[in-house]
Amino acid sequence: MRLAKGLLISEENVTNLEYIQKKIAMMFALLAFILLLLLGLTDVLLGMSPVIVWVKVVISLPFLAAYFLVSKYGRPQLALNILLIFAHIVICFNFLYNDGNDGPTIYAFFLMVVVSSLLIRGWPKVMWFVGSLSMFFLLFFAELQGYLAIEHFYEGPQNQFIDHAVTILWISVFVFSVLHFFTKSYRNQTQLLNEIKLRQEQTLDEVKMLNDQKTRLIALLSHDLKTPIGMLNTTLGLVDKEVFEQGEIEQILRNLKGQSFHLNKVLNNTLSWVMTELEDKPVQLHQISLTELTEEMKEMMEVQAIEKKQTIEVLIEGEDRNISIEINEIRIILKNLLDNAIKFSALNSTIELSLKIEEDKLSWIVENQGAIISPLEQKNLFVFRARTSYGTKKEKGTGVGLPLCKRIADKINFDLNYSSSNGKNCFILTKNLG
């Protein structure tokens, strides 16, 4: 970002007040050096005292030296205070050898007030303000009382006008340049700080979105594992209480083996999805038979259905196909849909898992008899918000499963919708293959 011709300041430096003050001090030193030379040249042309000419030329050198020293070593406040001392020395000589009260010294005092007010920090600012005014009044009062011998060089009003006009011109250019640099630095700094603020707000939004995403993923993981782990704990508790006969225990152990196998698959599927989301990886496709995948989902959820004496019936329409598909994501969605169907269906009921294979379209349909979802609830069915619900055997639901399934379906370009007919709740997962 350009603050002055030839000075390029990085984003980090623009927000660094010490760096800006350093650049302003360098600019003040350089402009003061040029100003003193120009005023000395003007004095030569107007025939002023050689003393004041040489004082301006000699004292301009410390300003040039200060420019390079501040550039290399910094310490702008120290340099500015020292330069102000030299500037006041020049003013004193200018007052004595350039017509005193009739000369242009008053403009130099005004310049010192402007410079000290803009560039000096802390209590020295007040000191310079009071000191400059005191020096001005003392010199003028001393001249008025005849305590100072003032050299007069003006040959007439025209000569005096030229000296004043030229001094006003050079000092005005100096003040304009310093103020322009100062205000432009402030404007650029403000603009950049606003940009940084906007970037910070965007970053905070991204962090919030990431946190929300992690919350949803953790909710999905908890939701998918809650039911099978609960069933496993319940079964093991009954075995521990010796409620079952010997033959029943053997059957239960076989069921537990199947449960643990399917629980492991559920865990792997869900963790795979969670890692894909957290690492922002593309979804992986796997080749599989559609019929085989559907039968696998029935087998996975059958143990849970048997606990409520329910039957999962698979209906397949169309010729089986082997296609590349998002297996892990579809398993998570179908598992949640079947879990809900089991939870909210009555004992001894039938749950239908249908697969419809068409040339350009693929559909899974999960239907169950039970309480129909009201039109009001349907509006917020896929909205992510926690809400407690209870199944037909008081199974507790959190209300996050369907919104998460909808989110997953949207990501893999599937449509997940709900409908009801003939006393049945129907969830349809579809994708166009064309």
Protein Blocks (a to p, Z undefined) as FASTA:
>chain_A
ZZbghiacdfklmmmmklmmmmmmmmmmmmmmmmmmmmmmmmmmnopafklmmmmmmmmm
mmmmmmmmmmmngomllmmmmmmmmmmmmmmmmmmmnopjmmmklmmmmmmmmmmmmmpg
cjllmmmmmmmmmmmmmmmmmmmnopaccddfbfbfklmmmmmmmmmmmmmmmmmmmmmm
mmmmmmmmmmmmmmmmmmmmmmmmmmmmmmmmmmmmmmmmmmmmmmmmmmmmmmmmmmmn
omacfklmmmmmmmmmmmmmmmmmmmmmmmmmmmmmmnopacddddddfklmmmmmmmmm
mmmmmmnopacddddedjdddddddfklmmmmmmmmmmmmmmmpcehiacdddddddfkb
ccdddddedddddfklmmmmmpccddddddfkopacehlmmmmmmmmmmmnopacdddde
ehiacddddddfZZ
